[in-house]
Amino acid sequence: MSFYEKYILPKFLDFACNLKGFQNKRSQIVPHAYGTVLEIGIGSGLNLDFYDFDKVDSVIGIDPALPSIAMARERTIKKGVNDKFSFMALSAESLPLKDNYFDSVVVAYSLCTIPDPDAALLEIKRVLKPDGKLLFMEHGLAPEESTQKWQHRFTPHWKKFAGGCHMNRDIESMLLKAGFQFESLKKKYIKGPKVLAFNYYGIALKA
């Protein structure tokens, strides 16, 4: 792990993903989590303030970045909910977890960075209970061809700077391809550069 990845990138991502537009989407989706929860790409723990802990029994947070996990663990301690959280330092393409186990899976601004998001979504589907819910908030491919052109052009450079983040992933198509159907799906721009600001958010179920 480079100096940038260890010391600078986690703080940059914590700042960037804590902007108002992203937090507004978290506040609309994360409170729907209940029961046993798996959070994919927990990062520095920015979803923590939006869980309804009267409904949540436990959360397993997955993230490959140990510096970010350390920040998330510190947030759980400050909030007094560290007894409900455990962490695993790995990527989501191969989860050492039981089939049909989780009531809820939360994915917030993480599918953009996972090296193989299709494999990760199949793993999410495997570990989610038949009646479980996938709660997602993601930025991705914009609807206009003119913006898509710049997303495709900038992504190879942006992902080197932003921890593997892709601007141009079609989140809706990825979820459908993995075998999910939408209980709810909203798509809109939030404040910010158009290449980074088109959001997909909602609730998905096993098809």
C-alpha positions as CSV (number, residue, x, y, z in Angstrom):
1,M,0.0,0.0,0.0
2,S,1.4,3.3,-1.0
3,F,1.7,6.4,1.2
4,Y,-1.1,8.0,-0.8
5,E,-3.4,5.0,-0.4
6,K,-2.7,4.7,3.3
7,Y,-2.8,8.3,4.5
8,I,-4.3,10.6,1.9
9,L,-6.9,8.6,-0.1
10,P,-9.0,7.5,3.0
11,K,-9.4,11.1,4.1
12,F,-10.1,12.4,0.6
13,L,-12.9,9.8,0.2
14,D,-14.3,10.5,3.6
15,F,-14.5,14.2,2.7
16,A,-15.8,13.7,-0.9
17,C,-18.5,11.1,0.1
18,N,-19.6,13.2,3.0
19,L,-20.9,16.0,0.8
20,K,-24.5,17.0,1.2
21,G,-25.9,15.4,-1.9
22,F,-24.5,12.0,-1.0
23,Q,-25.6,12.3,2.6
24,N,-29.1,13.2,1.5
25,K,-29.3,10.0,-0.5
26,R,-28.0,8.0,2.5
27,S,-30.7,9.5,4.7
28,Q,-33.4,8.3,2.3
29,I,-32.2,4.7,1.9
30,V,-30.1,3.5,4.9
31,P,-33.0,3.8,7.4
32,H,-34.7,0.9,5.6
33,A,-32.0,-1.5,6.8
34,Y,-33.2,-4.1,9.3
35,G,-32.2,-7.3,11.0
36,T,-28.9,-8.8,10.1
37,V,-27.1,-6.3,7.8
38,L,-24.2,-6.6,5.4
39,E,-22.6,-3.4,4.3
40,I,-20.5,-3.6,1.2
41,G,-17.7,-1.0,1.0
42,I,-18.3,0.4,4.5
43,G,-15.4,2.8,4.0
44,S,-15.0,5.3,6.8
45,G,-18.5,4.6,8.1
46,L,-20.5,7.5,6.6
47,N,-23.8,5.4,6.7
48,L,-23.5,5.1,10.4
49,D,-25.6,8.1,11.3
50,F,-28.6,6.9,9.2
51,Y,-29.1,3.3,10.6
52,D,-32.2,2.8,12.7
53,F,-30.6,0.7,15.5
54,D,-34.0,-0.2,16.9
55,K,-34.5,-2.3,13.7
56,V,-30.9,-3.4,13.2
57,D,-29.6,-6.4,15.1
58,S,-26.0,-6.5,13.7
59,V,-23.9,-5.1,10.9
60,I,-20.9,-6.8,9.2
61,G,-18.9,-4.1,7.3
62,I,-16.8,-5.2,4.3
63,D,-14.0,-3.1,2.9
64,P,-10.6,-3.9,1.5
65,A,-9.0,-0.7,2.9
66,L,-7.7,-1.2,6.5
67,P,-7.2,2.6,7.1
68,S,-10.9,3.2,6.2
69,I,-12.1,0.4,8.4
70,A,-10.1,2.0,11.3
71,M,-12.1,5.2,10.7
72,A,-15.4,3.3,10.6
73,R,-14.6,1.4,13.8
74,E,-13.8,4.7,15.6
75,R,-17.1,6.2,14.5
76,T,-19.0,3.2,15.9
77,I,-17.2,3.7,19.2
78,K,-18.0,7.4,19.4
79,K,-21.7,6.6,18.6
80,G,-21.8,3.8,21.2
81,V,-22.9,1.1,18.8
82,N,-19.6,-0.8,18.4
83,D,-21.2,-3.9,19.9
84,K,-23.4,-4.2,16.8
85,F,-20.6,-3.9,14.3
86,S,-17.9,-6.3,13.1
87,F,-15.6,-5.8,10.1
88,M,-13.9,-7.9,7.4
89,A,-11.0,-6.5,5.4
90,L,-11.8,-7.9,1.9
91,S,-13.3,-7.1,-1.4
92,A,-16.8,-8.2,-2.2
93,E,-16.3,-10.6,-5.1
94,S,-15.9,-13.6,-2.9
95,L,-17.6,-13.4,0.5
96,P,-16.8,-16.1,3.2
97,L,-20.4,-15.8,4.4
98,K,-23.4,-18.2,4.5
99,D,-26.1,-18.4,1.7
100,N,-29.4,-16.7,2.4
101,Y,-28.2,-15.2,5.6
102,F,-28.8,-11.4,5.6
103,D,-32.0,-9.5,5.9
104,S,-30.5,-6.4,4.3
105,V,-27.5,-5.5,2.3
106,V,-26.4,-1.9,2.0
107,V,-24.2,-0.7,-0.8
108,A,-23.4,3.0,-0.8
109,Y,-21.1,4.5,-3.4
110,S,-19.0,1.3,-3.6
111,L,-20.1,-0.4,-6.8
112,C,-18.1,2.3,-8.7
113,T,-14.8,1.0,-7.1
114,I,-15.2,-2.7,-6.8
115,P,-12.9,-4.3,-9.5
116,D,-15.5,-6.9,-10.5
117,P,-18.9,-5.4,-9.6
118,D,-20.8,-8.2,-11.5
119,A,-19.2,-10.9,-9.4
120,A,-19.8,-8.8,-6.2
121,L,-23.5,-8.5,-7.0
122,L,-23.9,-12.2,-7.5
123,E,-22.3,-12.7,-4.1
124,I,-24.7,-10.2,-2.6
125,K,-27.6,-12.1,-4.1
126,R,-26.2,-15.3,-2.7
127,V,-25.9,-14.2,0.9
128,L,-29.2,-12.2,0.9
129,K,-32.3,-14.0,2.2
130,P,-35.0,-14.8,-0.4
131,D,-37.2,-11.9,1.0
132,G,-34.2,-9.7,1.9
133,K,-33.6,-6.2,0.5
134,L,-30.6,-4.7,-1.3
135,L,-30.4,-1.0,-0.4
136,F,-28.3,0.9,-2.9
137,M,-27.0,4.5,-3.5
138,E,-24.6,4.9,-6.3
139,H,-23.3,7.4,-8.9
140,G,-22.8,6.2,-12.4
141,L,-23.5,6.5,-16.1
142,A,-25.4,9.7,-17.0
143,P,-28.4,9.6,-19.4
144,E,-27.0,12.0,-22.0
145,E,-24.6,10.8,-24.6
146,S,-22.6,14.1,-24.3
147,T,-22.0,13.5,-20.6
148,Q,-21.3,9.8,-21.2
149,K,-18.6,10.7,-23.6
150,W,-16.7,12.7,-21.0
151,Q,-17.3,10.0,-18.3
152,H,-15.7,7.4,-20.6
153,R,-12.9,9.7,-21.4
154,F,-12.1,10.7,-17.8
155,T,-12.6,7.4,-16.0
156,P,-9.2,5.8,-16.8
157,H,-7.5,8.8,-15.2
158,W,-10.0,9.5,-12.4
159,K,-9.9,5.9,-11.1
160,K,-6.1,6.2,-10.5
161,F,-6.7,9.2,-8.3
162,A,-9.9,8.1,-6.6
163,G,-9.2,4.6,-5.4
164,G,-10.6,2.8,-8.5
165,C,-13.8,4.8,-8.8
166,H,-15.5,4.5,-12.2
167,M,-17.7,7.4,-13.4
168,N,-19.3,5.4,-16.1
169,R,-20.9,2.2,-14.7
170,D,-24.5,1.6,-15.6
171,I,-25.8,0.7,-12.1
172,E,-29.4,-0.1,-13.2
173,S,-28.3,-2.5,-15.9
174,M,-25.8,-4.2,-13.5
175,L,-28.4,-4.9,-10.9
176,L,-30.8,-6.3,-13.5
177,K,-28.1,-8.5,-15.0
178,A,-27.3,-9.9,-11.6
179,G,-30.9,-11.0,-11.1
180,F,-32.4,-8.2,-9.0
181,Q,-35.7,-6.4,-9.5
182,F,-36.6,-3.0,-8.3
183,E,-39.0,-2.3,-5.4
184,S,-38.0,1.3,-6.0
185,L,-35.5,3.1,-8.2
186,K,-34.8,6.8,-8.5
187,K,-32.3,8.5,-10.8
188,K,-31.3,12.1,-10.7
189,Y,-28.4,14.5,-10.7
190,I,-27.1,15.8,-7.4
191,K,-25.1,19.0,-7.0
192,G,-21.6,18.6,-8.4
193,P,-19.7,18.0,-11.7
194,K,-22.1,16.2,-14.1
195,V,-19.6,13.4,-14.8
196,L,-19.8,12.4,-11.1
197,A,-23.2,13.6,-10.1
198,F,-25.8,11.2,-11.7
199,N,-27.2,9.1,-8.9
200,Y,-29.1,5.8,-8.8
201,Y,-30.8,4.9,-5.5
202,G,-33.5,2.7,-4.2
203,I,-34.3,-0.8,-3.0
204,A,-33.8,-4.1,-5.0
205,L,-35.1,-7.6,-4.4
206,K,-34.2,-11.0,-5.7
207,A,-36.0,-11.5,-9.0
